[in-house]
């Protein structure tokens, strides 16, 4: 997992296999299959020139269809540790509240509020909830939908349903293949939850959009988006954390660049699977053999037509002898 050395903050993405189907014989003790951390490559630490935030970037292998969680481990003193001067570090170290912003393929996937009063440091994020907390959508990898742009409308043609058009948002297209986690300093206050106001339908995520097959991003094969909407298991809690104020920009960012295995192999990021390479070579050999056999067929046909009756008789005799030898094997025992 990428770790920010200055603060000890870490973040990782775990794949969450679907639970087994529920049956009448299943019990409440049944466990969901173990989480699988994504393999990470090319970890680098930089400074974001736009936000000034410390940015931890890694590359991971993407999946075609799989739910996932974002797991972050952050200390309440992370901001103070990162910004305090070495000469007066002890006097400036103090806990802070944080807002964690999740961004999937350039589209906001909600916020997680983390109070400095909470004793636990691990934050598991698997979904984004509606404002009234009555429904949610889970994080998931899903196949990308590529279409011929000549067959679909563009947004400026007035289509009411954005999923019926090809995405032309340059920011979204540029961000395809990226999961970003922003950590923002904030002041939170705990108070009663207010009734949520009516809101427009949730915006589609990239797995619900269509993209041009001519795009350079077509090779990504999949997206990081959100599932369909599901009802929550119970009513929301009466109290909630509200954002009193927050910094305009994050001080720490984690960026996961996901790519399919084929691209990682082509780039040399990971070693090519020997069994996969053997299969490719075998397919090439089979194709060459088929082509060779196709070239030989006309010659064989001509030779056969020119063969004498005596030769045909010899061939039939040889075949007959071969059959006899096989069926009579081991009779001497």
C-alpha positions, -999 to +999 in steps of 0.1 A: +000+000+000+013+035-007+024+051+025+032+088+031+065+087+050+061+120+067+027+112+083+025+074+083-008+077+064-015+047+041-042+039+016-050+007-003-077-008-025-091-042-017-111-063-041-143-076-025-155-109-040-193-113-042-207-132-012-221-167-019-259-168-028-281-170+003-299-203+008-323-216+035-295-236+051-271-206+054-265-192+088-256-158+101-221-170+108-213-174+071-184-151+061-178-131+030-147-144+011-115-127+022-105-093+008-078-093-018-054-063-018-046-050-053-010-055-063+008-021-065+036-010-088+056+022-095+051+040-062+062+076-064+058+107-042+054+141-058+038+175-051+007+183-069+014+216-088-022+227-086-032+220-050+003+219-034-007+186-018+018+157-013+007+131-038+013+093-034+008+076-068+008+038-076-003+017-105-026-013-099-041-040-121-077-034-129-105-059-129-134-065-153-162-068-128-156-067-091-167-046-061-139-029-041-132-009-010-109+020-003-090+015+030-072+045+046-052+046+078-047+081+090-036+096+123-055+127+137-021+145+138-013+139+101-018+175+090+002+190+119+030+165+114+032+173+077+031+211+081+049+218+113+084+233+112+111+210+126+123+237+150+089+239+168+074+205+159+064+194+194+044+226+201+024+225+169+014+188+168-023+186+174-052+164+162-075+176+133-108+166+118-107+155+082-129+151+051-119+123+028-131+129-008-134+099-031-131+105-069-136+077-094-126+084-130-129+121-124-164+119-109-171+126-072-181+095-052-190+113-020-172+123+012-162+105+044-160+127+075-134+116+102-135+133+136-103+137+157-123+123+186-126+088+171-103+063+185-100+041+154-077+051+126-088+027+099-116+040+075-133+014+053-151+030+023-171+007+001-201+028-010-216+062-013-249+069+003-278+092-006-282+124+013-311+109+033-291+077+039-320+056+027-301+041-003-265+035-014-243+026-044-213+004-040-178+010-055-171-014-083-149-021-113-170-028-144-164-032-182-162+000-202-189+005-228-174+015-262-196+025-291-193+038-326-198+076-324-217+076-357-244+055-341-250+076-309-261+111-301-238+137-287-249+157-256-255+189-276-283+171-296-306+175-266-310+139-254-326+138-219-309+107-208-271+111-204-265+073-207-279+074-242-251+097-253-214+095-257-194+111-229-176+142-242-165+156-208-128+161-213-121+159-176-138+126-172-122+111-203-088+123-191-094+108-157-105+074-169-083+048-152-078+068-120-091+064-085-082+094-063-085+100-026-081+135-013-076+142+024-088+177+035-084+194+069-118+205+083-137+214+114-166+191+122-195+195+146-217+167+159-254+175+158-289+163+150-295+152+115-318+174+095-344+160+071-328+158+037-342+179+009-353+164-024-325+161-049-321+153-086-314+118-097-278+107-090-254+114-118-242+084-138-208+069-131-184+059-158-196+023-159-230+037-169-217+059-196-207+053-232-174+062-247-161+064-283-143+034-295-119+057-312-107+072-280-072+065-268-087+053-235-105+024-252-076+001-243-085+004-206-113-021-210-130-013-177-140+016-154-141+024-117-177+034-110-208+027-089-233+000-088-271+003-091-289+019-062-299-004-033-320+004-002-302+008+031-305-018+058-320+005+084-329+041+092-301+067+095-286+076+129-302+106+145-268+124+149-243+131+123-210+150+117-215+183+098-187+202+081-184+236+099-155+246+076-128+230+055-097+240+036-103+247-001-076+222-012-064+188+001-030+185+019-026+148+010-037+128-021-035+091-030-038+083-067-043+048-080-038+044-118-055+012-128-047-007-160-056-042-174-029-068-171-022-069-209-012-032-208+010-037-177+027-066-195+032-046-227+047-017-206+070-041-188+055-031-154+049-068-147+064-099-162+044-117-189+027-149-178+048-178-193+017-200-197+000-171-216+031-167-238+032-204-245-004-204-255+002-175-279+032-193-294+011-225-298-017-206-315+009-191-339+023-225-346-012-239-352-020-211-376+013-217-395+005-255-396-030-248-409-016-225-436+011-251-445-016-279-448-037-256-469-008-251-493-002-289-495-037-299-503-037-290-540-004-309-545-016-339-526-047-339-547-027-339-579-004-366-567-033-387-557-050-383-591-017-394-608-011-424-586-014-458-602-038-485-591-009-506-579+002-478-556-033-475-542-033-512-535+000-510-516-014-481-495-045-501-486-024-531-477-002-510-454-032-495-436-046-530-432-014-543-417-013-513-393-047-521-379-039-558-375-008-549-355-027-527-331-056-550-324-033-580-319-009-564-294+001-583-263-014-616-275+019-634-267+014-627-230 
